[in-house]
Amino acid sequence: MILLGVELVAIAAIIICTVRAILGPTAPDRMVALDGITALLIASLVVLGTFYRVSMLLDIALVYALLSFLGTLAIAKYLEGRGVES
């Protein structure tokens, strides 16, 4: 029952981050919102993997976190080269 509450809170936070990603006035705001969405999705995968006792979901969360980190680095490098100030 507690895990269901955690998932509902995570879904609500994902919706809030999605609104921020759509309405964000600058590119760094949108990037931070997308990082928040990926962090919440990773947390949701870990919670679901714990709830269903499926270790494959934990492996997927780990790979997704690594790819998210690499994507964040690439986008940050692109924004730095473009001269976008925060």
N, C-alpha and C positions, 0 to 999 in steps of 0.2 A: 504494500500500500504506500509506503514511503517512497519507493522507487517511482511509482506512478506520479506522485507529487513532484518529484525531482524532474521527471520528464516533462511535465506540464509547465513548470517554471522555465526549463530550458527552451521549450517551444515558444513561450511568450517572449523570452529574451531574444530568440532568433528572429521573431517578427519585428521586434523593436530595432534590432540591428539591420534588418532588411529595409525598414523605413529610412533609417539613417543612411544606408548605402545609396538609396534612390534619391533622397533629398539633400545629401551632403553637399555643401557649397563648394568644397575644393576636393581635388584628387586625393590628398592625404587623409581627409575625413572618410572618404569612401574606402580607402585601403584599410584603415583601422576598423571600420565596420565589417568589412569582409574577413579580416583576421578574427574579429569577435565571433562571426558566424562559424568559421572553421573550428575555433576553439570550443564552441558550444556543441557543434556536431561531433567532435572528438569525444567530449565528455558524455554525450548521449550514447555513442557507441560503447564506451566503457561501461556505462550504467546498464545498457541492454545486454552486453556480454556477461555482466555479473548476474543479472536477473535470470537470463536463460541458461547460464552456465555453458556458454559457447566461447571457447578460447579463440576461435577464428575471428570474432568481432574485435577482440583486443589486438590481434595482429593487423587487422584492417585499420584500426585506429592509429596504430603506431606508424604504418606506412603513410596514411593520410596526413599525419602530423609532420612527417619528414617532407613530403611533397608540398605541404602548405608552407613550411619554413623556407624551402627553396624558392617557391613562387613569390613569397614576401620579399626575399632578397632580390629577386629579379625585378620586381616592380619598384622597389625602393631605389635600386640602381638606375632604372629608367627615369624615375621622377627626379632623382638627383641630377642626372644629365640634362634634363629639361629645364632645370632652374626653378622648380616649384618651391616656394617658401612656405613653411608651416606657420 
